[in-house]
Amino acid sequence: MKEDPAAPTPVILGIDDLRPLPRATRIARTSGEGIQLLQEHRDSFIDELWLDHDLGGDDSIMPVVTLMEEAAFNGRPFRIGTIFVHSANPIGAETVVRSLTRWNYQVRRAMA
């Protein structure tokens, strides 16, 4: 069976300081880069978003989570199929899952 050449390539974004995330079409390594990446995709559908909690040093995913929460609060949530939280930090990961689920994002916990 041939692939449909007109079928769009899925948009899979990752925000992680270390992991290669081979399925991702774009990767951000810091929260600042992650915010920029989401803003670049503001008006398009994101099939998957992969989030790591700890992004090296004092950086974490929480500024990205805050951006997403504020967007939902303002009635314009990001259009994302599934968000996968794959952090090795169980408390941080649970915070992200709880925060985003509260705003009706579809969130799953994935193993790091």
Rosetta blueprint (number, residue, H / E / L):
1 M L
2 K L
3 E L
4 D L
5 P L
6 A L
7 A L
8 P L
9 T L
10 P L
11 V L
12 I E
13 L E
14 G E
15 I E
16 D L
17 D L
18 L L
19 R L
20 P L
21 L L
22 P L
23 R L
24 A L
25 T L
26 R E
27 I E
28 A E
29 R L
30 T L
31 S H
32 G H
33 E H
34 G H
35 I H
36 Q H
37 L H
38 L H
39 Q H
40 E H
41 H L
42 R L
43 D L
44 S L
45 F L
46 I E
47 D E
48 E E
49 L E
50 W E
51 L E
52 D L
53 H L
54 D E
55 L L
56 G L
57 G L
58 D L
59 D L
60 S E
61 I L
62 M H
63 P H
64 V H
65 V H
66 T H
67 L H
68 M H
69 E H
70 E H
71 A H
72 A H
73 F H
74 N L
75 G L
76 R L
77 P L
78 F L
79 R L
80 I E
81 G E
82 T E
83 I E
84 F E
85 V E
86 H L
87 S L
88 A L
89 N L
90 P H
91 I H
92 G H
93 A H
94 E H
95 T H
96 V H
97 V H
98 R H
99 S H
100 L H
101 T H
102 R H
103 W L
104 N L
105 Y L
106 Q L
107 V E
108 R E
109 R E
110 A L
111 M L
112 A L
